[in-house]
Amino acid sequence: MPFIGSGLGVAAFIFVLLLFKWINILNEYERGVVFRLGRLLKEAKGPGLVIVLWPIDRLVKVGLRTVVHDIPPQDVITRDNVSVKVNAVVYFRVMNPNKAVVEVENYIYATSQLAQTTLRSVLGEAELDELLMKREQLNLRLQTIIDEHSDPWGVKVSLVEIKHVDLPQDMQRAMAKQAEAEREKRAKVIHAEGELMASKNLAKAAEVIAANPITIQLRYLQTLTEISTENASTIVFPVPMQIIEGLFKGTGK
């Protein structure tokens, strides 16, 4: 009798152990890829309660959430022979759990390596100015190429973003000088445009004065008034006789 009781206890323990192995609960963002005697079942299981007849069946959990993977800095030589370090971030998710388990050993590692090699290849074909000013186009091209190669693995690459471009010190100094020269050029152009507008206005003023000489006399008197109000010192300002004669003529004396 004691032997029978101990045997029942062992059987109950084994049953409970098998029960825990058979019963699996998958979250909403998880799917279970089931292999029965080494053969893949057609449809992935989950979410919710999934019964797996272990050891006949084997369950592999796959997450369906978007993975945000940081690509480490890569040494890139651009088409115009500038050496830079570029890092990026890639967003991807599993669309077909069966392919993600069967077609590739580790889909996260495989996608990461694919992103690194594609980053070096694509940016190596671009010039430095394109790398700094046309990031959106390069991001789209990277996303298209990586997604095309990862599609057989059941992985969808939704976005690739270039995060940072690390330039050499000498290149940074050269770009700073170029930016300074560009600012000086714009300042000179603006100054020249101002001089041109001023000369046009002066020409118009000269035409008005030539048509009515009394205006230069009025302007002369206005200048005297402005000087007397702005400065407390005494200023001796010679008055041309033409102005006095014009005033006398205006008064009829």
ZIJOKA-V193775 format. One record per pair of residues at least 4 apart in sequence whose C-alpha atoms are under 7 Angstrom apart, sorted by sequence separation. I is the first residue (numbers start at 1). J is the second residue. If there is no record, write none. Layout:
i: [I:I]
j: [J:J]
This chain:
i: [1:2:3:4:5:6:7:8:9:10:11:12:13:14:15:16:17:18:19:26:35:36:46:53:54:77:78:96:97:98:99:100:101:106:107:108:109:110:111:112:113:114:115:116:117:118:119:120:121:126:127:128:129:130:131:134:135:136:137:138:139:140:141:142:143:144:145:146:147:150:151:167:168:169:170:171:172:173:174:175:176:177:178:179:180:181:182:183:184:185:186:187:188:189:190:191:192:193:194:195:196:197:198:199:200:201:202:203:204:205:206:207:208:209:214:215:216:217:218:219:220:221:222:223:224:225:226:227:241:242:243:244:245:246:247:248:249:26:35:36:45:52:77:78:126:150:151:167:248:34:35:77:94:150:209:34:76:77:100:209:76:75:76:147:34:75:76:147:33:74:75:146:32:33:73:74:31:32:73:74:31:32:73:143:31:72:143:30:31:71:143:30:71:143:70:71:142:28:37:70:26:27:36:37:69:70:26:27:36:68:69:139:26:35:36:68:69:139:25:26:34:35:68:119:139:25:34:35:67:68:118:24:25:34:66:67:24:33:34:66:67:217:23:24:32:33:66:23:32:33:65:22:23:32:64:22:31:32:64:22:30:31:115:22:30:31:114:21:30:29:30:29:62:29:111:71:76:71:78:79:74:78:79:76:77:78:79:80:76:78:79:80:78:104:78:103:44:100:44:99:100:99:100:97:96:95:96:94:95:94:95:93:94:92:93:33:92:93:33:92:31:91:92:91:91:90:91:90:89:90:89:88:89:88:89:87:88:87:88:87:86:87:86:85:86:84:85:84:85:84:84]
j: [5:6:7:8:9:10:11:12:13:14:15:16:17:18:19:20:21:22:23:30:39:40:50:57:58:81:82:100:101:102:103:104:105:110:111:112:113:114:115:116:117:118:119:120:121:122:123:124:125:130:131:132:133:134:135:138:139:140:141:142:143:144:145:146:147:148:149:150:151:154:155:171:172:173:174:175:176:177:178:179:180:181:182:183:184:185:186:187:188:189:190:191:192:193:194:195:196:197:198:199:200:201:202:203:204:205:206:207:208:209:210:211:212:213:218:219:220:221:222:223:224:225:226:227:228:229:230:231:245:246:247:248:249:250:251:252:253:31:40:41:50:57:82:83:131:155:156:172:253:40:41:83:100:156:215:41:83:84:107:216:84:84:85:156:44:85:86:157:44:85:86:157:44:45:85:86:44:45:86:87:45:46:87:157:46:87:158:46:47:87:159:47:88:160:88:89:160:47:56:89:46:47:56:57:89:90:47:48:57:89:90:160:48:57:58:90:91:161:48:49:57:58:91:142:162:49:58:59:91:92:142:49:50:59:91:92:50:59:60:92:93:243:50:51:59:60:93:51:60:61:93:51:52:61:93:52:61:62:94:53:61:62:146:54:62:63:146:54:63:63:64:64:97:65:150:112:120:116:123:124:120:124:125:123:124:125:126:127:124:126:127:128:127:153:128:153:97:153:98:153:154:154:155:154:154:154:155:154:155:155:156:155:156:155:156:97:156:157:98:157:97:157:158:158:159:159:160:160:160:161:161:161:162:162:163:162:163:163:164:164:164:165:165:165:166:165:166:166:167:167:168]
